[in-house]
Structures are given as C-alpha cells and as structure tokens.
Amino acid sequence: MITVKTILHKKKKGEKIVCLTAYDYITARILDDTGVHIILVGDSAANVFAGEKTTLPITMEEMLYHTKVVARGVKNSLIIADMPFLSYQVSIEMAVLNAGRFLQVGACGVKLEGGTPMIPTIKRLVELGIPVMGHLGLTPQSIHKFGGYKTQGVGEKDAARMMEDAKALEAAGCFSIVLEKIPSNLAKNISMAIGIPTIGIGAGPHCDGQVLVLYDILGLFEDFTPRFAKRYVDFAEQMRRAVGQYKEEVEKGTFPAAEHSVD
Ligand code: KIV
C-alpha cells in the first residue's frame, strides 16, 4: 500500500510520482490496478463530472460521496481528497472537522489550496495526524481573484512569493505540493528548493510528479481541454459510436439476438 512516506521516499530516490483524479468506483479501480501512486478525488468533479463552470459550487457532502465510492475501488493507491471551497477557510475547527470526515470515508489525506494564509490550518491538521497536500499557482477556487485561468507566478515578485509559500507549506508539514499552471523554470526552482515532492499540472517536466484530470487524458471532457493536458484516447467519440450502434440495433430489432435471451 502506498503511504505518504512512500511518496516522500520517491522524491529522495528521484522516482517520478504519478497522480490522476478519480470520482467514482470503476475508474478508481482501474487507476489502482494500473499502479497510479496517488488518486486525487479532485474538486474538478464540479467541472468534469457535474458540468459546473467553476469548482466553487461543489459541497462537502458531494465530495464525501465521491471519496467514499473511490475508496471502495482502491487497494494500493494513496487517496487524497480535495477540500471544497468554504470547507477549510472559515475556521481551523471547521477545517479539522471536514478533513477528518474525509479520512472517515477512506481518504488518507486532504488537499487544500493556498499559501501563507493557510499555514495555521495546515499546522493544526498535520499536528492531529491528517496528511496535507498543498496547492499553489493557479488555484481554481480563487478564479474570481485571478479573473480567469491565467498562468501564475510569471513576474519576479510573484515568483518569489510562490517560492516563499512553497517553503512555508513544507515547514507547516505538507507532504507534497501541487503546482498548477506556472512557468516550468519556477516549478524547477521550487522543486529543487524544497524537500517534499512537487506534483505539477501545467508546470513543466521538472516537478517530482505529474497530475492530470482523468477525463482530460481520456478525451471524455470535451467542453474545454487545457493545453497542458495530453489526450491519450478519444473516449467520447468511442462512446458515441457504441451508443449509436446500440440505438441502431434496438431500432432495427437486431438486438437482442438469440444469445442475449435468458430462456
Ligand atoms: O481538482 C483537481 O482535480 C485538482 C487537480 C487538477 C490538481 O486540483
């Protein structure tokens, strides 16, 4: 079984960390079978699973449900649950309670977005035995502050602030940090400056690991594909073809055939 310690050890050994999102039992089982190290129950479920424009509307109850069903499909991978908007920002007590609920339904740790302002919360969670993954750069819960899905950490000042944030997250006890949509050189510098693994998404090849949204790499989510997401297969097209064939056969009366009858 992969643990937080395994993930930390991978950085020491110079081994890349593989992370993907999952929101349901079937895909979690496939990712687990394939040896994906970290399964992130991302709040991107709001976008790619539920069709919302941002990650802001997804609730604790919805994220708990996704985490619970993912956990049923996993034997080895490390399950990290994304804390949804407003589940950890209001008070440390609320963050502890909500993070704890994720652990109760099968997560091994939680991810939360933000740098220095989140330090007291992260310290408390870690103190209480709840592993925390940080998230810097383009943090989608701050979409309205950024005014769009723009690359972060571009100027010297912003880059320096992100470096400080990364060091502060490490000092607070995070076991890894997601770096989203930042210049690869900055991601490289951060990865070299801290002892915990960086997991990049749109942050270049120098991070200690990579994460992508599963539906993007499968070609299932067609509303929008970020440039950094490689599409490995076109599942949406394959699904259309299969469903179309089924429809045609039902309409023509060629399905069910004799072999599909139960008598
Ligand atoms: O919600 C999510 O899927 C994420 C990853 C893209 C890092 O936060």
py3Dmol code that shows the C-alpha trace and the ligand (Angstrom):
import py3Dmol

protein = """\
ATOM      1  CA  MET A   1       0.000   0.000   0.000  1.00  0.00           C
ATOM      2  CA  ILE A   2       1.260   3.435  -0.897  1.00  0.00           C
ATOM      3  CA  THR A   3       1.523   5.815   2.025  1.00  0.00           C
ATOM      4  CA  VAL A   4       2.581   9.403   2.495  1.00  0.00           C
ATOM      5  CA  LYS A   5       6.009   8.035   3.468  1.00  0.00           C
ATOM      6  CA  THR A   6       6.247   6.166   0.136  1.00  0.00           C
ATOM      7  CA  ILE A   7       5.562   9.439  -1.680  1.00  0.00           C
ATOM      8  CA  LEU A   8       8.223  11.326   0.300  1.00  0.00           C
ATOM      9  CA  HIS A   9      10.677   8.494  -0.298  1.00  0.00           C
ATOM     10  CA  LYS A  10      10.074   8.656  -4.045  1.00  0.00           C
ATOM     11  CA  LYS A  11      11.464  12.168  -4.168  1.00  0.00           C
ATOM     12  CA  LYS A  12      14.561  11.061  -2.261  1.00  0.00           C
ATOM     13  CA  LYS A  13      15.093   8.221  -4.753  1.00  0.00           C
ATOM     14  CA  GLY A  14      14.459  10.515  -7.738  1.00  0.00           C
ATOM     15  CA  GLU A  15      11.415   8.480  -8.825  1.00  0.00           C
ATOM     16  CA  LYS A  16       8.561  10.322 -10.533  1.00  0.00           C
ATOM     17  CA  ILE A  17       5.168  10.364  -8.808  1.00  0.00           C
ATOM     18  CA  VAL A  18       2.093   9.581 -10.879  1.00  0.00           C
ATOM     19  CA  CYS A  19      -1.193  11.153  -9.872  1.00  0.00           C
ATOM     20  CA  LEU A  20      -4.607  11.237 -11.552  1.00  0.00           C
ATOM     21  CA  THR A  21      -8.061  12.303 -10.492  1.00  0.00           C
ATOM     22  CA  ALA A  22     -10.965   9.913  -9.966  1.00  0.00           C
ATOM     23  CA  TYR A  23     -14.516  10.464  -8.810  1.00  0.00           C
ATOM     24  CA  ASP A  24     -16.089   7.000  -8.940  1.00  0.00           C
ATOM     25  CA  TYR A  25     -15.537   3.333  -8.074  1.00  0.00           C
ATOM     26  CA  ILE A  26     -14.889   1.962 -11.585  1.00  0.00           C
ATOM     27  CA  THR A  27     -12.229   4.435 -12.628  1.00  0.00           C
ATOM     28  CA  ALA A  28     -10.583   4.354  -9.201  1.00  0.00           C
ATOM     29  CA  ARG A  29     -10.287   0.583  -9.559  1.00  0.00           C
ATOM     30  CA  ILE A  30      -8.635   0.910 -12.962  1.00  0.00           C
ATOM     31  CA  LEU A  31      -6.189   3.562 -11.755  1.00  0.00           C
ATOM     32  CA  ASP A  32      -5.348   1.431  -8.728  1.00  0.00           C
ATOM     33  CA  ASP A  33      -4.811  -1.666 -10.935  1.00  0.00           C
ATOM     34  CA  THR A  34      -2.536   0.370 -13.203  1.00  0.00           C
ATOM     35  CA  GLY A  35      -0.289   1.388 -10.329  1.00  0.00           C
ATOM     36  CA  VAL A  36      -1.115   5.097 -10.163  1.00  0.00           C
ATOM     37  CA  HIS A  37       0.575   6.287  -6.953  1.00  0.00           C
ATOM     38  CA  ILE A  38      -1.870   8.997  -5.872  1.00  0.00           C
ATOM     39  CA  ILE A  39      -5.575   9.144  -6.680  1.00  0.00           C
ATOM     40  CA  LEU A  40      -6.853  12.647  -6.153  1.00  0.00           C
ATOM     41  CA  VAL A  41     -10.569  12.994  -5.586  1.00  0.00           C
ATOM     42  CA  GLY A  42     -10.397  16.464  -7.093  1.00  0.00           C
ATOM     43  CA  ASP A  43     -12.968  19.194  -6.755  1.00  0.00           C
ATOM     44  CA  SER A  44     -12.587  19.314 -10.549  1.00  0.00           C
ATOM     45  CA  ALA A  45     -15.506  16.868 -10.205  1.00  0.00           C
ATOM     46  CA  ALA A  46     -17.573  20.065 -10.131  1.00  0.00           C
ATOM     47  CA  ASN A  47     -16.481  20.784 -13.725  1.00  0.00           C
ATOM     48  CA  VAL A  48     -15.950  17.466 -15.445  1.00  0.00           C
ATOM     49  CA  PHE A  49     -18.404  15.284 -13.516  1.00  0.00           C
ATOM     50  CA  ALA A  50     -21.170  17.743 -12.661  1.00  0.00           C
ATOM     51  CA  GLY A  51     -20.865  20.254 -15.516  1.00  0.00           C
ATOM     52  CA  GLU A  52     -20.338  23.360 -13.360  1.00  0.00           C
ATOM     53  CA  LYS A  53     -18.346  26.317 -14.742  1.00  0.00           C
ATOM     54  CA  THR A  54     -16.081  26.565 -11.673  1.00  0.00           C
ATOM     55  CA  THR A  55     -15.120  24.362  -8.725  1.00  0.00           C
ATOM     56  CA  LEU A  56     -16.850  26.707  -6.273  1.00  0.00           C
ATOM     57  CA  PRO A  57     -20.309  25.077  -6.056  1.00  0.00           C
ATOM     58  CA  ILE A  58     -19.251  21.552  -5.075  1.00  0.00           C
ATOM     59  CA  THR A  59     -20.168  20.756  -1.476  1.00  0.00           C
ATOM     60  CA  MET A  60     -18.645  18.734   1.351  1.00  0.00           C
ATOM     61  CA  GLU A  61     -21.433  16.156   1.064  1.00  0.00           C
ATOM     62  CA  GLU A  62     -20.782  15.722  -2.669  1.00  0.00           C
ATOM     63  CA  MET A  63     -17.023  15.433  -2.188  1.00  0.00           C
ATOM     64  CA  LEU A  64     -17.534  12.933   0.647  1.00  0.00           C
ATOM     65  CA  TYR A  65     -19.669  10.810  -1.662  1.00  0.00           C
ATOM     66  CA  HIS A  66     -17.034  10.860  -4.428  1.00  0.00           C
ATOM     67  CA  THR A  67     -14.319   9.993  -1.898  1.00  0.00           C
ATOM     68  CA  LYS A  68     -16.331   7.140  -0.403  1.00  0.00           C
ATOM     69  CA  VAL A  69     -17.018   5.465  -3.755  1.00  0.00           C
ATOM     70  CA  VAL A  70     -13.421   5.964  -4.944  1.00  0.00           C
ATOM     71  CA  ALA A  71     -12.149   4.338  -1.745  1.00  0.00           C
ATOM     72  CA  ARG A  72     -14.200   1.213  -2.469  1.00  0.00           C
ATOM     73  CA  GLY A  73     -12.188   0.660  -5.660  1.00  0.00           C
ATOM     74  CA  VAL A  74      -8.703   1.204  -4.226  1.00  0.00           C
ATOM     75  CA  LYS A  75      -6.321  -1.325  -2.697  1.00  0.00           C
ATOM     76  CA  ASN A  76      -2.903   0.314  -3.104  1.00  0.00           C
ATOM     77  CA  SER A  77      -3.004   3.905  -4.289  1.00  0.00           C
ATOM     78  CA  LEU A  78      -2.869   6.806  -1.851  1.00  0.00           C
ATOM     79  CA  ILE A  79      -6.256   8.549  -1.838  1.00  0.00           C
ATOM     80  CA  ILE A  80      -6.197  12.296  -1.327  1.00  0.00           C
ATOM     81  CA  ALA A  81      -9.464  14.212  -1.088  1.00  0.00           C
ATOM     82  CA  ASP A  82      -9.735  17.801  -2.238  1.00  0.00           C
ATOM     83  CA  MET A  83     -11.279  20.073   0.388  1.00  0.00           C
ATOM     84  CA  PRO A  84     -14.027  22.060  -1.327  1.00  0.00           C
ATOM     85  CA  PHE A  85     -14.442  25.823  -1.217  1.00  0.00           C
ATOM     86  CA  LEU A  86     -15.505  27.077   2.254  1.00  0.00           C
ATOM     87  CA  SER A  87     -14.811  23.752   3.944  1.00  0.00           C
ATOM     88  CA  TYR A  88     -11.444  24.889   5.368  1.00  0.00           C
ATOM     89  CA  GLN A  89     -11.208  28.701   5.052  1.00  0.00           C
ATOM     90  CA  VAL A  90     -13.793  29.735   7.661  1.00  0.00           C
ATOM     91  CA  SER A  91     -12.059  28.428  10.792  1.00  0.00           C
ATOM     92  CA  ILE A  92      -9.404  25.941  11.839  1.00  0.00           C
ATOM     93  CA  GLU A  93     -12.045  23.983  13.787  1.00  0.00           C
ATOM     94  CA  MET A  94     -14.197  23.624  10.692  1.00  0.00           C
ATOM     95  CA  ALA A  95     -11.174  22.567   8.623  1.00  0.00           C
ATOM     96  CA  VAL A  96     -10.280  19.889  11.198  1.00  0.00           C
ATOM     97  CA  LEU A  97     -13.827  18.566  11.282  1.00  0.00           C
ATOM     98  CA  ASN A  98     -14.178  18.466   7.496  1.00  0.00           C
ATOM     99  CA  ALA A  99     -10.721  16.988   6.877  1.00  0.00           C
ATOM    100  CA  GLY A 100     -11.472  14.339   9.491  1.00  0.00           C
ATOM    101  CA  ARG A 101     -14.695  13.422   7.708  1.00  0.00           C
ATOM    102  CA  PHE A 102     -12.697  12.709   4.537  1.00  0.00           C
ATOM    103  CA  LEU A 103     -10.456  10.345   6.483  1.00  0.00           C
ATOM    104  CA  GLN A 104     -13.535   8.626   7.899  1.00  0.00           C
ATOM    105  CA  VAL A 105     -14.778   7.749   4.398  1.00  0.00           C
ATOM    106  CA  GLY A 106     -11.450   6.380   3.162  1.00  0.00           C
ATOM    107  CA  ALA A 107      -9.089   9.219   2.216  1.00  0.00           C
ATOM    108  CA  CYS A 108      -5.519   9.086   3.539  1.00  0.00           C
ATOM    109  CA  GLY A 109      -5.070  12.835   3.397  1.00  0.00           C
ATOM    110  CA  VAL A 110      -6.544  16.063   2.098  1.00  0.00           C
ATOM    111  CA  LYS A 111      -5.515  18.753  -0.379  1.00  0.00           C
ATOM    112  CA  LEU A 112      -6.212  22.404   0.195  1.00  0.00           C
ATOM    113  CA  GLU A 113      -5.430  25.476  -1.853  1.00  0.00           C
ATOM    114  CA  GLY A 114      -3.375  28.480  -0.795  1.00  0.00           C
ATOM    115  CA  GLY A 115      -0.052  29.603   0.648  1.00  0.00           C
ATOM    116  CA  THR A 116       0.883  31.603   3.735  1.00  0.00           C
ATOM    117  CA  PRO A 117      -2.694  32.393   4.929  1.00  0.00           C
ATOM    118  CA  MET A 118      -3.374  28.643   5.203  1.00  0.00           C
ATOM    119  CA  ILE A 119      -0.320  27.864   7.368  1.00  0.00           C
ATOM    120  CA  PRO A 120      -2.041  27.808  10.813  1.00  0.00           C
ATOM    121  CA  THR A 121      -4.749  25.486   9.437  1.00  0.00           C
ATOM    122  CA  ILE A 122      -2.228  23.150   7.806  1.00  0.00           C
ATOM    123  CA  LYS A 123      -0.127  23.031  11.002  1.00  0.00           C
ATOM    124  CA  ARG A 124      -3.162  22.040  13.064  1.00  0.00           C
ATOM    125  CA  LEU A 125      -4.273  19.342  10.611  1.00  0.00           C
ATOM    126  CA  VAL A 126      -0.786  17.848  10.469  1.00  0.00           C
ATOM    127  CA  GLU A 127      -0.470  18.051  14.258  1.00  0.00           C
ATOM    128  CA  LEU A 128      -3.676  15.999  14.506  1.00  0.00           C
ATOM    129  CA  GLY A 129      -2.356  13.336  12.138  1.00  0.00           C
ATOM    130  CA  ILE A 130      -4.090  14.439   8.945  1.00  0.00           C
ATOM    131  CA  PRO A 131      -1.679  14.467   5.985  1.00  0.00           C
ATOM    132  CA  VAL A 132      -1.965  17.591   3.854  1.00  0.00           C
ATOM    133  CA  MET A 133      -1.112  18.201   0.209  1.00  0.00           C
ATOM    134  CA  GLY A 134      -0.692  21.910  -0.611  1.00  0.00           C
ATOM    135  CA  HIS A 135      -1.730  23.576  -3.857  1.00  0.00           C
ATOM    136  CA  LEU A 136      -0.081  26.721  -5.282  1.00  0.00           C
ATOM    137  CA  GLY A 137      -0.181  28.607  -8.581  1.00  0.00           C
ATOM    138  CA  LEU A 138      -3.480  28.641 -10.408  1.00  0.00           C
ATOM    139  CA  THR A 139      -5.712  27.620  -7.532  1.00  0.00           C
ATOM    140  CA  PRO A 140      -9.161  27.277  -9.140  1.00  0.00           C
ATOM    141  CA  GLN A 141     -11.090  28.221  -6.001  1.00  0.00           C
ATOM    142  CA  SER A 142      -9.584  31.735  -6.411  1.00  0.00           C
ATOM    143  CA  ILE A 143     -10.732  32.029 -10.009  1.00  0.00           C
ATOM    144  CA  HIS A 144     -12.544  35.310  -9.399  1.00  0.00           C
ATOM    145  CA  LYS A 145      -9.426  36.867  -7.837  1.00  0.00           C
ATOM    146  CA  PHE A 146      -7.321  35.811 -10.850  1.00  0.00           C
ATOM    147  CA  GLY A 147     -10.001  36.845 -13.353  1.00  0.00           C
ATOM    148  CA  GLY A 148      -9.521  33.695 -15.446  1.00  0.00           C
ATOM    149  CA  TYR A 149      -7.390  30.592 -15.805  1.00  0.00           C
ATOM    150  CA  LYS A 150      -4.140  32.513 -16.342  1.00  0.00           C
ATOM    151  CA  THR A 151      -0.580  31.329 -15.758  1.00  0.00           C
ATOM    152  CA  GLN A 152       0.578  32.325 -12.254  1.00  0.00           C
ATOM    153  CA  GLY A 153       3.996  33.229 -10.826  1.00  0.00           C
ATOM    154  CA  VAL A 154       5.071  34.989 -14.002  1.00  0.00           C
ATOM    155  CA  GLY A 155       6.748  38.187 -12.732  1.00  0.00           C
ATOM    156  CA  GLU A 156       9.766  38.204 -10.420  1.00  0.00           C
ATOM    157  CA  LYS A 157       7.733  39.352  -7.419  1.00  0.00           C
ATOM    158  CA  ASP A 158       5.004  36.715  -7.894  1.00  0.00           C
ATOM    159  CA  ALA A 159       7.597  34.005  -8.450  1.00  0.00           C
ATOM    160  CA  ALA A 160       9.454  34.989  -5.254  1.00  0.00           C
ATOM    161  CA  ARG A 161       6.182  34.963  -3.304  1.00  0.00           C
ATOM    162  CA  MET A 162       5.333  31.496  -4.594  1.00  0.00           C
ATOM    163  CA  MET A 163       8.783  30.225  -3.598  1.00  0.00           C
ATOM    164  CA  GLU A 164       8.201  31.589  -0.070  1.00  0.00           C
ATOM    165  CA  ASP A 165       4.751  29.996   0.020  1.00  0.00           C
ATOM    166  CA  ALA A 166       6.188  26.621  -1.021  1.00  0.00           C
ATOM    167  CA  LYS A 167       8.826  26.799   1.735  1.00  0.00           C
ATOM    168  CA  ALA A 168       6.165  27.799   4.262  1.00  0.00           C
ATOM    169  CA  LEU A 169       3.938  24.862   3.233  1.00  0.00           C
ATOM    170  CA  GLU A 170       6.846  22.488   3.679  1.00  0.00           C
ATOM    171  CA  ALA A 171       7.674  23.976   7.098  1.00  0.00           C
ATOM    172  CA  ALA A 172       3.988  23.669   8.116  1.00  0.00           C
ATOM    173  CA  GLY A 173       4.139  19.930   7.431  1.00  0.00           C
ATOM    174  CA  CYS A 174       2.645  19.401   3.948  1.00  0.00           C
ATOM    175  CA  PHE A 175       3.807  16.093   2.451  1.00  0.00           C
ATOM    176  CA  SER A 176       3.626  17.409  -1.129  1.00  0.00           C
ATOM    177  CA  ILE A 177       2.518  20.438  -3.128  1.00  0.00           C
ATOM    178  CA  VAL A 178       0.566  20.649  -6.367  1.00  0.00           C
ATOM    179  CA  LEU A 179       1.951  23.383  -8.632  1.00  0.00           C
ATOM    180  CA  GLU A 180      -0.660  24.384 -11.183  1.00  0.00           C
ATOM    181  CA  LYS A 181      -0.098  26.385 -14.356  1.00  0.00           C
ATOM    182  CA  ILE A 182       3.182  28.119 -13.529  1.00  0.00           C
ATOM    183  CA  PRO A 183       6.340  28.611 -15.643  1.00  0.00           C
ATOM    184  CA  SER A 184       8.459  25.457 -15.767  1.00  0.00           C
ATOM    185  CA  ASN A 185      11.550  27.283 -14.584  1.00  0.00           C
ATOM    186  CA  LEU A 186       9.787  28.426 -11.434  1.00  0.00           C
ATOM    187  CA  ALA A 187       8.469  24.884 -10.874  1.00  0.00           C
ATOM    188  CA  LYS A 188      12.020  23.590 -11.279  1.00  0.00           C
ATOM    189  CA  ASN A 189      13.414  26.110  -8.767  1.00  0.00           C
ATOM    190  CA  ILE A 190      10.698  25.301  -6.226  1.00  0.00           C
ATOM    191  CA  SER A 191      11.207  21.545  -6.715  1.00  0.00           C
ATOM    192  CA  MET A 192      14.932  21.948  -6.040  1.00  0.00           C
ATOM    193  CA  ALA A 193      14.418  24.275  -3.060  1.00  0.00           C
ATOM    194  CA  ILE A 194      12.108  22.062  -1.008  1.00  0.00           C
ATOM    195  CA  GLY A 195      12.421  18.538   0.373  1.00  0.00           C
ATOM    196  CA  ILE A 196       8.825  17.469  -0.261  1.00  0.00           C
ATOM    197  CA  PRO A 197       7.589  16.396  -3.707  1.00  0.00           C
ATOM    198  CA  THR A 198       6.044  18.853  -6.125  1.00  0.00           C
ATOM    199  CA  ILE A 199       3.254  17.495  -8.305  1.00  0.00           C
ATOM    200  CA  GLY A 200       2.890  19.561 -11.461  1.00  0.00           C
ATOM    201  CA  ILE A 201      -0.083  20.268 -13.680  1.00  0.00           C
ATOM    202  CA  GLY A 202       0.841  22.621 -16.471  1.00  0.00           C
ATOM    203  CA  ALA A 203       4.106  23.288 -14.627  1.00  0.00           C
ATOM    204  CA  GLY A 204       6.617  21.619 -16.958  1.00  0.00           C
ATOM    205  CA  PRO A 205       8.730  18.476 -16.707  1.00  0.00           C
ATOM    206  CA  HIS A 206      10.883  19.286 -13.678  1.00  0.00           C
ATOM    207  CA  CYS A 207       8.333  18.598 -10.944  1.00  0.00           C
ATOM    208  CA  ASP A 208       8.733  15.455  -8.863  1.00  0.00           C
ATOM    209  CA  GLY A 209       5.434  14.140 -10.196  1.00  0.00           C
ATOM    210  CA  GLN A 210       2.566  14.970 -12.507  1.00  0.00           C
ATOM    211  CA  VAL A 211      -1.186  15.129 -12.083  1.00  0.00           C
ATOM    212  CA  LEU A 212      -3.910  15.475 -14.710  1.00  0.00           C
ATOM    213  CA  VAL A 213      -7.675  15.318 -14.714  1.00  0.00           C
ATOM    214  CA  LEU A 214      -8.566  11.789 -15.818  1.00  0.00           C
ATOM    215  CA  TYR A 215     -11.423  12.864 -18.099  1.00  0.00           C
ATOM    216  CA  ASP A 216      -8.978  15.144 -19.975  1.00  0.00           C
ATOM    217  CA  ILE A 217      -6.483  12.381 -20.755  1.00  0.00           C
ATOM    218  CA  LEU A 218      -9.323  10.037 -21.755  1.00  0.00           C
ATOM    219  CA  GLY A 219     -10.879  12.602 -24.083  1.00  0.00           C
ATOM    220  CA  LEU A 220     -14.145  12.366 -22.191  1.00  0.00           C
ATOM    221  CA  PHE A 221     -14.481  16.008 -21.241  1.00  0.00           C
ATOM    222  CA  GLU A 222     -14.999  17.979 -24.420  1.00  0.00           C
ATOM    223  CA  ASP A 223     -16.157  21.393 -23.153  1.00  0.00           C
ATOM    224  CA  PHE A 224     -12.587  22.615 -22.787  1.00  0.00           C
ATOM    225  CA  THR A 225      -9.160  20.975 -22.911  1.00  0.00           C
ATOM    226  CA  PRO A 226      -6.260  22.874 -21.340  1.00  0.00           C
ATOM    227  CA  ARG A 227      -3.122  22.979 -23.498  1.00  0.00           C
ATOM    228  CA  PHE A 228      -1.112  21.138 -20.830  1.00  0.00           C
ATOM    229  CA  ALA A 229      -3.480  18.150 -20.780  1.00  0.00           C
ATOM    230  CA  LYS A 230      -2.437  15.422 -23.196  1.00  0.00           C
ATOM    231  CA  ARG A 231      -5.314  13.406 -24.665  1.00  0.00           C
ATOM    232  CA  TYR A 232      -4.308   9.723 -24.829  1.00  0.00           C
ATOM    233  CA  VAL A 233      -7.587   8.386 -26.221  1.00  0.00           C
ATOM    234  CA  ASP A 234     -10.854   9.725 -27.592  1.00  0.00           C
ATOM    235  CA  PHE A 235     -13.359   8.012 -25.310  1.00  0.00           C
ATOM    236  CA  ALA A 236     -16.183  10.450 -26.031  1.00  0.00           C
ATOM    237  CA  GLU A 237     -16.060   9.503 -29.711  1.00  0.00           C
ATOM    238  CA  GLN A 238     -15.839   5.787 -28.902  1.00  0.00           C
ATOM    239  CA  MET A 239     -18.799   6.126 -26.558  1.00  0.00           C
ATOM    240  CA  ARG A 240     -20.849   7.921 -29.218  1.00  0.00           C
ATOM    241  CA  ARG A 241     -20.069   5.127 -31.670  1.00  0.00           C
ATOM    242  CA  ALA A 242     -21.045   2.358 -29.212  1.00  0.00           C
ATOM    243  CA  VAL A 243     -24.241   4.086 -28.110  1.00  0.00           C
ATOM    244  CA  GLY A 244     -25.126   4.863 -31.735  1.00  0.00           C
ATOM    245  CA  GLN A 245     -24.658   1.219 -32.696  1.00  0.00           C
ATOM    246  CA  TYR A 246     -26.832   0.046 -29.794  1.00  0.00           C
ATOM    247  CA  LYS A 247     -29.555   2.534 -30.775  1.00  0.00           C
ATOM    248  CA  GLU A 248     -29.449   1.375 -34.366  1.00  0.00           C
ATOM    249  CA  GLU A 249     -29.676  -2.304 -33.396  1.00  0.00           C
ATOM    250  CA  VAL A 250     -32.567  -1.746 -30.975  1.00  0.00           C
ATOM    251  CA  GLU A 251     -34.431   0.271 -33.584  1.00  0.00           C
ATOM    252  CA  LYS A 252     -33.827  -2.352 -36.275  1.00  0.00           C
ATOM    253  CA  GLY A 253     -34.695  -5.200 -33.922  1.00  0.00           C
ATOM    254  CA  THR A 254     -31.300  -6.921 -34.316  1.00  0.00           C
ATOM    255  CA  PHE A 255     -30.625  -6.574 -30.572  1.00  0.00           C
ATOM    256  CA  PRO A 256     -31.262  -8.627 -28.501  1.00  0.00           C
ATOM    257  CA  ALA A 257     -30.185 -11.653 -30.549  1.00  0.00           C
ATOM    258  CA  ALA A 258     -30.759 -15.267 -29.514  1.00  0.00           C
ATOM    259  CA  GLU A 259     -27.569 -15.353 -27.397  1.00  0.00           C
ATOM    260  CA  HIS A 260     -28.830 -12.461 -25.274  1.00  0.00           C
ATOM    261  CA  SER A 261     -32.042 -14.234 -24.333  1.00  0.00           C
ATOM    262  CA  VAL A 262     -32.301 -15.725 -20.878  1.00  0.00           C
ATOM    263  CA  ASP A 263     -34.621 -18.596 -21.804  1.00  0.00           C
TER     264      ASP A 263
END
"""
ligand_1 = """\
8
KIV
O -9.429 19.319 -8.580
C -8.487 18.818 -9.178
O -8.646 17.903 -9.986
C -7.152 19.346 -8.910
C -6.045 18.899 -9.791
C -6.231 19.367 -11.159
C -4.722 19.269 -9.251
O -6.993 20.104 -8.020
"""
view = py3Dmol.view(width=600, height=400)
view.addModel(protein, "pdb")
view.setStyle({"model": 0}, {"cartoon": {"style": "trace"}})
view.addModel(ligand_1, "xyz")
view.setStyle({"model": 1}, {"stick": {}})
view.zoomTo()
view.show()
